[in-house]
Amino acid sequence: MAALTVRIDDHPPRRAALSIARRLERCVGRRGRATLALSGGSTAPPMIADLVERHPAVDWSRVEVWQVDERVAPDGHPDRNANALDGFPARVHLMPVTAADLDAAAAEYAAGLPGRFDVVHLGLGPDGHTASWPPGDPIVGLPPDRLVGLSRPYQGRVRMSLLPAPVNAARGRVLLTVGGDRADALAAWVERRPFAGDLPIGRVRRGNTIVVIDAAAAARLETW
């Protein structure tokens, strides 16, 4: 298994988009198709825009996209991660967070996932959350055969999210985060510090993962 790679860059969203595009191109070249899961968060929209605008070599007609996480909110609401995927040139599978029965909707979404993602994009919050796995939330402790789950209300919203199993089964992961408020959580996970296991990011497999950060997020790293 490939080791964890850390890239410190002046333009992290652009660099993350490049890493994702290269993986998608290789997958399409080998198998004629590729699968991608995209997270929400503040760094996702510029990365997604860059992915589309700067990488015309990706044959988007052969790429399918799923959401890593989504807030339970009405269609078009500013809280929705889906807004960043409006007009995305690939086939996009949005999480059904407006359904009357969210548990049934999560199970239905799980049934439509690919057997294995080619690339999963993740973010990282100051409290160590990723993929809408809030600290202390039972969502990360759901049975390993569960693929999609619902969090408790977090920052005002229930979240639907991929669970650790499909995230960790992916052929590769690209984690993008910026800012000094992420530095402690990032360093704990990257450098396997003792309290890393208490953070949601501690559930993410490090191998075959590219971490793209700015200098501020890298401030607590000692070995990179």
ROSE-4610 file (N, C-alpha, C; in Angstrom, 1 decimal, always signed):
// ROSE-4610
residu = [M/M/M/A/A/A/A/A/A/L/L/L/T/T/T/V/V/V/R/R/R/I/I/I/D/D/D/D/D/D/H/H/H/P/P/P/P/P/P/R/R/R/R/R/R/A/A/A/A/A/A/L/L/L/S/S/S/I/I/I/A/A/A/R/R/R/R/R/R/L/L/L/E/E/E/R/R/R/C/C/C/V/V/V/G/G/G/R/R/R/R/R/R/G/G/G/R/R/R/A/A/A/T/T/T/L/L/L/A/A/A/L/L/L/S/S/S/G/G/G/G/G/G/S/S/S/T/T/T/A/A/A/P/P/P/P/P/P/M/M/M/I/I/I/A/A/A/D/D/D/L/L/L/V/V/V/E/E/E/R/R/R/H/H/H/P/P/P/A/A/A/V/V/V/D/D/D/W/W/W/S/S/S/R/R/R/V/V/V/E/E/E/V/V/V/W/W/W/Q/Q/Q/V/V/V/D/D/D/E/E/E/R/R/R/V/V/V/A/A/A/P/P/P/D/D/D/G/G/G/H/H/H/P/P/P/D/D/D/R/R/R/N/N/N/A/A/A/N/N/N/A/A/A/L/L/L/D/D/D/G/G/G/F/F/F/P/P/P/A/A/A/R/R/R/V/V/V/H/H/H/L/L/L/M/M/M/P/P/P/V/V/V/T/T/T/A/A/A/A/A/A/D/D/D/L/L/L/D/D/D/A/A/A/A/A/A/A/A/A/A/A/A/E/E/E/Y/Y/Y/A/A/A/A/A/A/G/G/G/L/L/L/P/P/P/G/G/G/R/R/R/F/F/F/D/D/D/V/V/V/V/V/V/H/H/H/L/L/L/G/G/G/L/L/L/G/G/G/P/P/P/D/D/D/G/G/G/H/H/H/T/T/T/A/A/A/S/S/S/W/W/W/P/P/P/P/P/P/G/G/G/D/D/D/P/P/P/I/I/I/V/V/V/G/G/G/L/L/L/P/P/P/P/P/P/D/D/D/R/R/R/L/L/L/V/V/V/G/G/G/L/L/L/S/S/S/R/R/R/P/P/P/Y/Y/Y/Q/Q/Q/G/G/G/R/R/R/V/V/V/R/R/R/M/M/M/S/S/S/L/L/L/L/L/L/P/P/P/A/A/A/P/P/P/V/V/V/N/N/N/A/A/A/A/A/A/R/R/R/G/G/G/R/R/R/V/V/V/L/L/L/L/L/L/T/T/T/V/V/V/G/G/G/G/G/G/D/D/D/R/R/R/A/A/A/D/D/D/A/A/A/L/L/L/A/A/A/A/A/A/W/W/W/V/V/V/E/E/E/R/R/R/R/R/R/P/P/P/F/F/F/A/A/A/G/G/G/D/D/D/L/L/L/P/P/P/I/I/I/G/G/G/R/R/R/V/V/V/R/R/R/R/R/R/G/G/G/N/N/N/T/T/T/I/I/I/V/V/V/V/V/V/I/I/I/D/D/D/A/A/A/A/A/A/A/A/A/A/A/A/A/A/A/R/R/R/L/L/L/E/E/E/T/T/T/W/W/W]
num = [1/1/1/2/2/2/3/3/3/4/4/4/5/5/5/6/6/6/7/7/7/8/8/8/9/9/9/10/10/10/11/11/11/12/12/12/13/13/13/14/14/14/15/15/15/16/16/16/17/17/17/18/18/18/19/19/19/20/20/20/21/21/21/22/22/22/23/23/23/24/24/24/25/25/25/26/26/26/27/27/27/28/28/28/29/29/29/30/30/30/31/31/31/32/32/32/33/33/33/34/34/34/35/35/35/36/36/36/37/37/37/38/38/38/39/39/39/40/40/40/41/41/41/42/42/42/43/43/43/44/44/44/45/45/45/46/46/46/47/47/47/48/48/48/49/49/49/50/50/50/51/51/51/52/52/52/53/53/53/54/54/54/55/55/55/56/56/56/57/57/57/58/58/58/59/59/59/60/60/60/61/61/61/62/62/62/63/63/63/64/64/64/65/65/65/66/66/66/67/67/67/68/68/68/69/69/69/70/70/70/71/71/71/72/72/72/73/73/73/74/74/74/75/75/75/76/76/76/77/77/77/78/78/78/79/79/79/80/80/80/81/81/81/82/82/82/83/83/83/84/84/84/85/85/85/86/86/86/87/87/87/88/88/88/89/89/89/90/90/90/91/91/91/92/92/92/93/93/93/94/94/94/95/95/95/96/96/96/97/97/97/98/98/98/99/99/99/100/100/100/101/101/101/102/102/102/103/103/103/104/104/104/105/105/105/106/106/106/107/107/107/108/108/108/109/109/109/110/110/110/111/111/111/112/112/112/113/113/113/114/114/114/115/115/115/116/116/116/117/117/117/118/118/118/119/119/119/120/120/120/121/121/121/122/122/122/123/123/123/124/124/124/125/125/125/126/126/126/127/127/127/128/128/128/129/129/129/130/130/130/131/131/131/132/132/132/133/133/133/134/134/134/135/135/135/136/136/136/137/137/137/138/138/138/139/139/139/140/140/140/141/141/141/142/142/142/143/143/143/144/144/144/145/145/145/146/146/146/147/147/147/148/148/148/149/149/149/150/150/150/151/151/151/152/152/152/153/153/153/154/154/154/155/155/155/156/156/156/157/157/157/158/158/158/159/159/159/160/160/160/161/161/161/162/162/162/163/163/163/164/164/164/165/165/165/166/166/166/167/167/167/168/168/168/169/169/169/170/170/170/171/171/171/172/172/172/173/173/173/174/174/174/175/175/175/176/176/176/177/177/177/178/178/178/179/179/179/180/180/180/181/181/181/182/182/182/183/183/183/184/184/184/185/185/185/186/186/186/187/187/187/188/188/188/189/189/189/190/190/190/191/191/191/192/192/192/193/193/193/194/194/194/195/195/195/196/196/196/197/197/197/198/198/198/199/199/199/200/200/200/201/201/201/202/202/202/203/203/203/204/204/204/205/205/205/206/206/206/207/207/207/208/208/208/209/209/209/210/210/210/211/211/211/212/212/212/213/213/213/214/214/214/215/215/215/216/216/216/217/217/217/218/218/218/219/219/219/220/220/220/221/221/221/222/222/222/223/223/223/224/224/224]
x = [+0.8/+0.0/+0.9/+0.5/+1.3/+1.2/+2.2/+2.3/+1.5/+1.2/+0.6/+1.5/+1.0/+1.8/+1.2/+2.1/+1.7/+2.3/+1.4/+1.8/+1.4/+2.4/+2.2/+2.3/+1.2/+1.1/+0.5/+0.9/+0.4/-1.1/-1.5/-2.9/-3.4/-3.8/-4.2/-5.4/-6.5/-7.6/-7.1/-6.3/-5.8/-4.9/-4.1/-3.3/-4.1/-5.1/-6.0/-6.7/-7.2/-7.9/-7.0/-5.7/-4.8/-4.6/-4.5/-4.3/-5.5/-6.7/-7.9/-8.0/-7.7/-7.8/-6.9/-5.7/-4.7/-5.2/-5.7/-6.2/-7.4/-8.3/-9.5/-9.0/-8.1/-7.6/-7.0/-6.2/-5.6/-6.7/-7.7/-8.8/-9.6/-9.9/-10.6/-9.8/-8.5/-7.6/-7.5/-7.5/-7.4/-8.7/-9.8/-11.1/-12.2/-12.0/-13.0/-14.0/-13.8/-14.7/-14.0/-14.6/-14.0/-15.1/-14.9/-15.9/-15.2/-15.9/-15.4/-16.5/-16.0/-16.9/-16.4/-17.2/-16.8/-17.5/-16.7/-17.1/-17.6/-18.3/-18.6/-17.5/-17.9/-16.9/-16.4/-15.8/-15.4/-14.4/-13.5/-12.5/-13.0/-14.1/-14.6/-15.0/-15.8/-16.3/-15.1/-14.1/-13.0/-12.3/-12.1/-11.5/-12.3/-13.6/-14.5/-14.5/-14.6/-14.5/-13.2/-12.1/-10.8/-10.7/-11.3/-11.3/-12.0/-13.0/-13.8/-13.1/-12.7/-12.2/-10.7/-9.9/-8.5/-8.1/-9.1/-8.7/-9.6/-9.5/-10.4/-10.0/-8.8/-8.4/-9.2/-9.8/-10.7/-12.0/-12.2/-13.5/-14.6/-15.3/-16.3/-17.5/-17.7/-18.8/-18.6/-17.4/-17.0/-16.8/-17.2/-17.0/-18.3/-18.5/-19.7/-19.3/-20.1/-19.8/-20.9/-20.5/-21.4/-21.0/-21.8/-21.5/-20.9/-19.9/-19.4/-20.4/-20.9/-21.8/-22.7/-23.8/-24.7/-25.5/-25.8/-26.7/-28.2/-28.9/-30.4/-31.0/-31.3/-31.8/-32.5/-33.4/-34.2/-33.3/-33.7/-33.0/-32.8/-31.5/-31.2/-30.8/-30.9/-30.6/-29.1/-28.6/-27.2/-26.4/-27.0/-26.3/-25.9/-26.6/-26.4/-25.1/-24.4/-23.2/-23.5/-24.7/-25.1/-24.9/-25.0/-24.9/-23.6/-22.5/-21.2/-21.2/-22.1/-22.1/-23.1/-23.8/-24.7/-24.0/-24.4/-23.7/-22.5/-22.2/-21.0/-21.1/-20.1/-20.2/-20.3/-20.1/-20.2/-21.6/-21.9/-23.2/-23.1/-24.0/-23.9/-25.0/-24.7/-25.7/-25.8/-26.8/-27.0/-27.6/-27.2/-27.8/-29.3/-30.2/-31.6/-32.0/-31.5/-31.7/-33.0/-33.9/-35.2/-36.3/-35.9/-36.8/-37.5/-38.8/-39.5/-38.9/-38.4/-37.8/-36.3/-35.6/-34.1/-33.4/-33.8/-33.1/-33.2/-34.5/-34.7/-33.9/-33.9/-33.2/-31.7/-31.1/-29.7/-29.4/-30.3/-30.1/-30.2/-31.1/-31.2/-30.0/-29.5/-28.2/-27.1/-27.0/-25.9/-26.0/-27.2/-27.4/-26.9/-26.9/-26.4/-25.0/-24.2/-22.8/-22.0/-20.9/-20.0/-19.4/-18.9/-18.3/-17.1/-16.4/-15.2/-14.9/-14.8/-14.5/-13.1/-12.9/-11.5/-10.9/-11.6/-11.1/-12.2/-11.8/-12.7/-12.0/-12.7/-12.2/-12.7/-11.9/-12.2/-11.8/-12.4/-11.9/-11.6/-11.3/-10.9/-11.3/-12.1/-12.5/-11.5/-11.6/-10.7/-10.9/-12.1/-12.3/-12.0/-11.4/-11.0/-12.1/-13.2/-14.3/-13.9/-14.4/-14.3/-15.5/-15.9/-17.0/-18.3/-18.4/-19.6/-19.7/-18.5/-18.5/-18.2/-19.1/-18.8/-18.2/-17.3/-16.7/-17.7/-17.5/-18.4/-19.7/-20.0/-21.2/-21.2/-22.3/-22.4/-22.2/-22.3/-22.2/-21.0/-19.8/-18.6/-18.6/-19.5/-19.6/-20.6/-21.3/-22.3/-21.6/-22.3/-21.7/-21.0/-19.9/-19.0/-19.7/-20.8/-21.5/-22.4/-22.5/-23.3/-22.4/-23.0/-22.2/-22.5/-23.8/-24.2/-25.0/-24.8/-25.5/-25.9/-26.6/-27.1/-26.5/-26.0/-25.4/-26.5/-26.2/-27.0/-26.8/-27.7/-27.5/-26.2/-25.5/-24.1/-24.1/-23.7/-23.7/-25.0/-26.1/-27.4/-28.1/-27.3/-27.9/-27.6/-28.6/-28.3/-27.6/-26.7/-25.9/-26.1/-26.2/-26.1/-24.7/-24.1/-22.6/-22.3/-21.3/-20.6/-20.0/-19.9/-19.3/-17.9/-17.1/-15.7/-15.4/-16.3/-16.1/-15.8/-16.8/-16.5/-15.4/-15.2/-14.1/-12.8/-12.7/-11.4/-11.1/-12.2/-12.1/-11.7/-11.7/-11.4/-10.0/-9.8/-8.4/-7.5/-8.0/-7.2/-8.1/-7.5/-8.2/-7.3/-8.0/-7.4/-8.0/-7.2/-7.7/-7.2/-8.1/-7.8/-8.2/-7.3/-7.7/-6.7/-7.1/-6.3/-6.6/-5.6/-5.8/-5.1/-4.6/-4.0/-4.9/-6.2/-7.1/-7.2/-6.7/-6.7/-5.4/-4.4/-3.0/-2.9/-3.5/-3.4/-4.0/-5.2/-5.9/-5.2/-4.7/-4.0/-2.7/-1.9/-0.7/-0.9/-2.0/-2.3/-2.5/-3.3/-3.6/-2.4/-1.8/-0.6/+0.5/+0.8/+2.0/+1.6/+0.4/-0.1/+0.1/-0.2/-0.1/-1.1/-0.8/-1.7/-3.2/-3.5/-5.0/-5.6/-4.9/-5.5/-6.7/-6.7/-7.8/-9.1/-9.0/-10.2/-10.9/-10.2/-10.7/-11.4/-12.5/-13.1/-12.1/-11.2/-10.3/-9.4/-9.3/-8.6/-9.1/-10.4/-11.0/-10.6/-9.9/-9.6/-8.2/-8.2/-6.9/-5.9/-4.7/-3.7/-3.0/-2.9/-2.3/-3.1/-2.4/-3.0/-3.8/-3.3/-4.0/-3.0/-3.5/-2.7/-3.3/-2.5/-3.0/-2.5/-3.4/-3.0/-3.4/-2.4/-2.6/-1.8/-2.1/-1.3/-0.3/+0.6/+1.6/+1.0/-0.1/-0.7/-1.2/-1.8/-2.3/-1.1/+0.0/+1.2/+2.0/+1.6/+2.4/+2.8/+2.0/+2.3/+3.0/+3.2/+3.9/+5.3/+5.9/+7.3/+8.1/+7.5/+8.3/+8.1/+7.5/+7.2/+7.8]
y = [-1.2/+0.0/+1.2/+2.2/+3.5/+4.2/+4.9/+5.7/+6.9/+7.6/+8.9/+9.9/+10.8/+11.9/+13.2/+14.1/+15.4/+16.4/+17.3/+18.4/+19.7/+20.5/+21.9/+22.8/+23.6/+24.3/+25.7/+26.7/+28.0/+28.1/+27.1/+27.1/+25.7/+25.4/+24.0/+23.5/+24.3/+23.7/+23.3/+24.2/+23.9/+22.6/+22.4/+21.3/+20.0/+20.1/+19.0/+18.6/+19.6/+19.3/+18.5/+19.0/+18.3/+16.8/+16.6/+15.2/+14.3/+14.9/+14.1/+13.9/+14.9/+14.8/+13.7/+13.7/+12.7/+11.3/+11.1/+9.8/+9.4/+10.3/+10.0/+9.7/+10.5/+10.2/+8.8/+8.4/+7.0/+6.0/+6.2/+5.2/+5.1/+6.2/+6.2/+5.5/+5.8/+5.2/+3.7/+3.2/+1.7/+1.0/+1.6/+0.8/+1.5/+2.7/+3.3/+4.1/+4.1/+4.8/+5.1/+6.0/+6.4/+6.8/+6.7/+7.0/+8.0/+9.0/+10.0/+10.4/+10.5/+11.0/+12.4/+13.4/+14.7/+15.2/+15.8/+16.3/+17.7/+18.2/+19.7/+20.4/+21.5/+22.3/+23.5/+24.5/+25.7/+25.6/+24.6/+24.5/+23.7/+23.1/+22.2/+23.0/+24.1/+24.8/+25.3/+26.0/+26.4/+25.2/+24.1/+22.9/+22.3/+22.2/+21.6/+22.5/+23.8/+24.7/+24.5/+24.4/+24.2/+22.9/+21.9/+20.5/+20.5/+21.3/+21.3/+22.3/+23.4/+24.5/+24.2/+23.6/+23.4/+22.1/+21.1/+19.8/+19.2/+19.8/+19.3/+17.9/+17.5/+16.1/+15.0/+15.3/+14.3/+14.2/+12.9/+12.7/+12.5/+13.6/+13.6/+12.8/+12.5/+11.6/+10.2/+9.9/+8.5/+8.5/+9.6/+9.8/+9.9/+9.2/+9.3/+9.9/+10.8/+11.5/+11.2/+10.9/+10.8/+11.9/+12.1/+13.0/+12.2/+12.7/+12.2/+12.5/+13.7/+14.2/+15.3/+15.4/+16.5/+16.9/+18.1/+18.6/+18.4/+18.0/+17.9/+19.3/+19.7/+21.1/+21.0/+22.0/+22.0/+22.2/+21.8/+22.0/+23.5/+23.8/+25.2/+26.0/+25.4/+26.2/+26.4/+27.6/+27.8/+26.8/+26.1/+25.1/+23.8/+23.7/+22.4/+22.3/+21.2/+21.0/+20.8/+20.4/+20.1/+21.4/+22.5/+23.8/+23.8/+23.3/+23.3/+22.4/+21.5/+20.5/+20.9/+22.0/+22.4/+22.7/+22.0/+22.1/+21.3/+20.4/+19.6/+18.7/+18.5/+17.9/+16.4/+15.8/+14.3/+13.9/+12.6/+12.2/+12.3/+13.0/+13.3/+12.6/+11.9/+11.3/+12.1/+12.9/+13.7/+12.9/+13.1/+12.5/+12.9/+12.0/+12.3/+12.9/+14.1/+14.6/+15.3/+15.4/+15.9/+14.9/+13.6/+12.5/+12.5/+12.1/+12.0/+11.0/+9.9/+8.9/+8.8/+9.5/+9.7/+8.4/+7.5/+6.3/+5.4/+5.3/+4.6/+5.2/+6.5/+7.2/+7.0/+6.9/+6.6/+5.2/+4.2/+2.9/+2.8/+3.5/+3.5/+4.1/+5.2/+5.8/+4.8/+4.1/+3.1/+2.0/+1.6/+0.5/+0.9/+2.2/+2.7/+3.0/+2.9/+3.2/+2.2/+2.6/+1.7/+0.7/-0.4/-1.4/-0.8/+0.1/+0.7/+2.0/+3.1/+4.4/+4.5/+5.2/+5.4/+6.5/+7.5/+8.7/+9.2/+9.4/+10.0/+11.3/+12.4/+13.7/+14.0/+14.4/+14.7/+16.1/+16.7/+17.9/+17.6/+18.6/+18.4/+19.7/+19.5/+20.7/+20.9/+22.0/+22.3/+21.3/+20.7/+19.7/+18.3/+18.2/+16.8/+16.1/+16.8/+16.1/+16.0/+15.0/+14.8/+14.0/+14.2/+13.4/+13.6/+14.7/+14.9/+13.8/+13.4/+12.6/+13.5/+14.0/+14.9/+14.2/+14.9/+14.3/+13.7/+12.5/+11.9/+11.4/+11.5/+11.1/+9.6/+8.9/+7.4/+7.0/+8.0/+7.6/+6.8/+7.1/+6.4/+5.0/+4.7/+3.4/+2.5/+2.9/+2.0/+0.7/-0.3/-1.6/-1.4/-2.2/-2.0/-2.3/-3.0/-3.3/-2.2/-1.1/+0.0/+1.0/+1.5/+2.4/+3.8/+4.1/+5.5/+5.7/+6.8/+6.9/+8.4/+8.6/+10.0/+10.4/+11.6/+12.1/+12.7/+12.9/+13.8/+15.2/+16.1/+17.5/+18.0/+18.7/+19.2/+20.5/+21.5/+22.9/+23.2/+22.8/+23.2/+22.3/+21.2/+20.4/+18.9/+18.0/+16.6/+16.4/+15.4/+15.2/+13.8/+13.6/+12.3/+12.1/+11.0/+10.8/+9.4/+9.3/+8.0/+7.6/+6.3/+5.9/+5.4/+5.1/+4.7/+3.6/+2.6/+1.5/+1.9/+2.6/+3.0/+4.0/+4.9/+5.9/+5.2/+4.2/+3.5/+2.5/+2.0/+1.0/+1.6/+2.9/+3.6/+3.3/+3.4/+3.2/+4.3/+5.5/+6.6/+7.7/+8.5/+9.6/+10.8/+12.0/+13.3/+14.1/+14.5/+15.3/+16.7/+17.7/+19.1/+19.9/+20.6/+21.5/+22.7/+23.8/+25.0/+25.7/+26.4/+27.2/+26.7/+27.6/+27.2/+26.6/+26.8/+26.2/+24.7/+24.2/+22.7/+22.1/+22.8/+22.3/+21.2/+21.4/+20.4/+19.1/+19.1/+17.9/+17.2/+18.0/+17.4/+16.7/+17.4/+16.8/+15.5/+15.5/+14.3/+13.1/+13.3/+12.2/+11.8/+12.8/+12.5/+11.8/+12.3/+11.8/+10.8/+10.3/+9.2/+9.5/+10.7/+11.1/+10.4/+10.3/+9.4/+9.7/+11.0/+11.3/+11.3/+10.9/+10.9/+10.0/+8.9/+7.9/+8.5/+9.6/+10.2/+11.1/+11.4/+12.4/+11.6/+12.1/+11.5/+11.2/+12.1/+11.9/+10.6/+10.2/+9.0/+7.7/+7.8/+6.6/+6.5/+7.5/+7.4/+6.7/+5.8/+5.1/+6.1/+6.0/+6.9/+6.5/+5.2/+4.7/+5.1/+5.3/+5.8/+7.1/+7.9/+9.2/+10.3/+11.3/+12.6/+13.7/+14.3/+15.4/+16.7/+17.6/+18.9/+20.0/+20.8/+21.8/+23.1/+24.1/+25.3/+25.4/+26.4/+26.5/+26.6/+27.3/+27.4/+26.1/+25.3/+23.9/+23.0/+23.3/+22.4/+22.9/+23.9/+24.5/+23.6/+22.6/+21.7/+20.4/+20.2/+19.0/+19.0/+17.9/+17.8/+17.0/+16.2/+15.2/+15.4/+16.5/+16.7/+18.0]
z = [+0.0/+0.0/+0.0/-0.8/-0.9/+0.5/+0.8/+2.1/+2.0/+3.1/+3.2/+2.5/+1.7/+1.1/+1.6/+2.0/+2.4/+1.5/+0.9/+0.0/+0.6/+0.9/+1.4/+0.2/-0.1/-1.3/-1.1/-2.0/-1.9/-2.3/-3.1/-3.7/-3.5/-2.2/-1.9/-2.7/-2.9/-3.7/-5.2/-5.7/-7.1/-7.1/-6.1/-6.0/-5.8/-4.9/-4.7/-5.9/-6.7/-7.9/-8.9/-9.0/-9.8/-9.4/-8.1/-7.7/-8.0/-7.8/-8.2/-9.7/-10.5/-11.9/-12.5/-11.9/-12.4/-12.1/-10.9/-10.6/-11.5/-11.7/-12.6/-14.0/-14.5/-15.9/-16.0/-15.0/-15.0/-14.9/-14.1/-14.0/-15.3/-15.9/-17.2/-18.2/-18.2/-19.2/-19.0/-17.8/-17.6/-17.7/-17.2/-17.2/-18.0/-18.5/-19.3/-18.5/-17.1/-16.3/-15.0/-14.1/-12.8/-11.9/-10.6/-9.6/-8.6/-8.2/-7.3/-6.2/-5.0/-3.9/-3.4/-3.4/-3.0/-1.7/-0.9/+0.4/+0.2/+1.3/+1.4/+2.1/+2.7/+3.4/+2.6/+3.3/+2.7/+1.6/+1.6/+0.6/-0.6/-0.5/-1.6/-2.8/-2.7/-3.9/-4.8/-4.3/-5.2/-5.8/-5.1/-5.6/-6.7/-6.5/-7.5/-8.8/-8.6/-9.8/-10.6/-9.8/-10.5/-11.2/-10.6/-11.2/-12.6/-12.7/-14.0/-15.0/-14.5/-15.4/-15.9/-15.1/-15.4/-15.9/-16.0/-16.3/-17.4/-18.6/-19.7/-20.2/-19.8/-20.2/-19.6/-18.5/-17.8/-18.7/-19.1/-19.8/-18.9/-18.6/-17.5/-17.9/-19.2/-19.5/-19.0/-18.6/-18.1/-16.6/-15.9/-14.5/-13.8/-12.7/-11.9/-10.5/-10.0/-8.7/-7.7/-6.5/-5.3/-4.3/-3.3/-2.2/-1.1/-0.4/+0.8/+2.0/+2.0/+3.1/+2.6/+3.3/+3.0/+4.2/+4.3/+5.4/+5.1/+6.1/+5.9/+5.8/+4.6/+4.4/+3.1/+2.8/+1.6/+0.4/-0.8/-2.0/-2.2/-2.7/-2.9/-1.7/-0.5/+0.7/+0.7/+1.2/+1.3/+2.1/+3.0/+3.7/+2.9/+1.8/+1.1/+0.3/+0.5/-0.3/-1.8/-2.1/-3.5/-4.4/-3.8/-4.5/-5.3/-4.7/-5.4/-6.6/-6.7/-7.8/-8.9/-8.7/-9.8/-11.1/-12.1/-13.4/-13.6/-12.6/-12.8/-14.0/-14.8/-16.1/-16.1/-14.9/-14.8/-14.3/-14.3/-13.7/-12.2/-11.6/-10.1/-9.4/-8.3/-7.5/-6.2/-6.0/-4.8/-3.7/-2.5/-1.3/-1.1/-0.9/-0.8/+0.6/+0.9/+2.3/+2.5/+1.4/+1.6/+1.7/+1.8/+1.9/+3.2/+3.2/+4.5/+5.5/+5.0/+5.8/+5.5/+6.3/+6.1/+6.2/+7.1/+7.3/+6.1/+5.5/+4.3/+3.1/+3.1/+2.0/+2.1/+3.3/+3.4/+3.0/+3.3/+2.8/+1.3/+0.7/-0.7/-1.4/-0.8/-1.4/-1.3/-0.2/+0.0/-1.0/-1.4/-2.3/-3.7/-4.0/-5.3/-5.4/-4.3/-4.4/-5.2/-5.8/-6.5/-5.5/-6.0/-5.1/-4.4/-5.2/-4.6/-5.3/-4.5/-5.1/-5.6/-6.8/-7.2/-6.4/-6.1/-5.3/-4.3/-3.1/-2.1/-1.7/-1.8/-1.3/+0.1/+1.0/+2.3/+2.7/+3.7/+4.4/+5.8/+6.6/+8.0/+8.7/+9.8/+10.6/+11.8/+12.5/+13.6/+14.7/+14.9/+15.9/+15.5/+14.3/+13.9/+13.1/+12.8/+12.1/+10.6/+10.0/+8.5/+8.1/+6.8/+6.3/+7.1/+7.8/+8.7/+9.7/+10.3/+11.5/+12.6/+13.4/+14.5/+15.6/+16.4/+17.6/+18.5/+19.0/+19.9/+19.4/+18.1/+17.5/+17.2/+17.5/+17.3/+15.8/+14.9/+13.5/+13.1/+13.7/+13.4/+14.0/+14.9/+15.5/+15.0/+13.9/+13.3/+12.7/+12.6/+12.1/+10.8/+10.6/+9.5/+8.1/+8.2/+6.9/+6.5/+7.3/+7.0/+6.2/+5.1/+4.2/+4.3/+4.7/+4.8/+6.1/+6.8/+8.0/+8.3/+9.4/+9.8/+11.1/+11.2/+12.4/+13.3/+14.5/+15.3/+14.8/+15.3/+14.8/+15.2/+14.3/+14.4/+13.7/+14.5/+13.9/+13.3/+13.9/+13.5/+12.5/+12.0/+11.0/+11.2/+11.0/+10.9/+9.5/+9.5/+8.3/+7.8/+6.5/+5.9/+5.4/+5.6/+5.3/+5.0/+4.1/+3.9/+5.2/+5.5/+6.8/+6.5/+7.5/+7.3/+6.3/+6.2/+5.4/+3.9/+3.3/+1.9/+1.7/+2.7/+2.6/+2.6/+3.5/+3.6/+2.6/+1.9/+0.9/-0.5/-0.5/-1.8/-2.3/-3.6/-4.1/-3.7/-3.4/-3.0/-2.4/-1.5/-0.8/-1.0/-1.2/-1.2/-0.1/+0.9/+2.0/+1.8/+1.8/+1.6/+2.8/+3.4/+4.5/+4.5/+5.1/+5.2/+6.5/+7.0/+8.2/+9.4/+10.3/+11.5/+12.5/+12.4/+13.4/+13.2/+12.0/+11.7/+12.1/+12.4/+12.6/+13.6/+14.8/+15.8/+15.4/+14.9/+14.5/+13.4/+12.4/+11.3/+11.7/+12.6/+13.0/+13.9/+14.7/+15.5/+14.6/+13.5/+12.6/+11.7/+11.1/+10.2/+10.9/+12.1/+12.9/+13.9/+13.9/+14.8/+16.2/+16.6/+18.0/+18.9/+20.2/+21.1/+21.0/+21.0/+21.0/+19.6/+18.6/+17.3/+17.2/+17.9/+17.8/+18.4/+19.2/+19.7/+18.7/+17.6/+16.7/+15.5/+15.0/+13.8/+12.7/+12.4/+11.3/+11.6/+12.9/+13.2/+12.6/+12.1/+11.5/+10.0/+9.5/+8.1/+7.9/+6.9/+6.6/+6.0/+6.4/+6.0/+4.7/+4.4/+3.2/+2.0/+0.9/-0.4/-0.2/+0.7/+0.9/+0.6/-0.1/-0.4/+0.5/+1.3/+2.1/+1.5/+1.2/+0.6/+1.5/+2.0/+3.0/+2.7/+3.4/+3.3/+4.5/+4.5/+5.5/+6.9/+7.1/+8.4/+8.9/+8.1/+8.6/+8.9/+8.3/+8.5/+9.7/+10.4/+11.4/+12.6/+12.9/+14.0/+13.6/+12.3/+11.8/+12.2/+12.6/+13.0/+12.0/+11.3/+10.5/+9.0/+8.5/+7.1/+6.7]
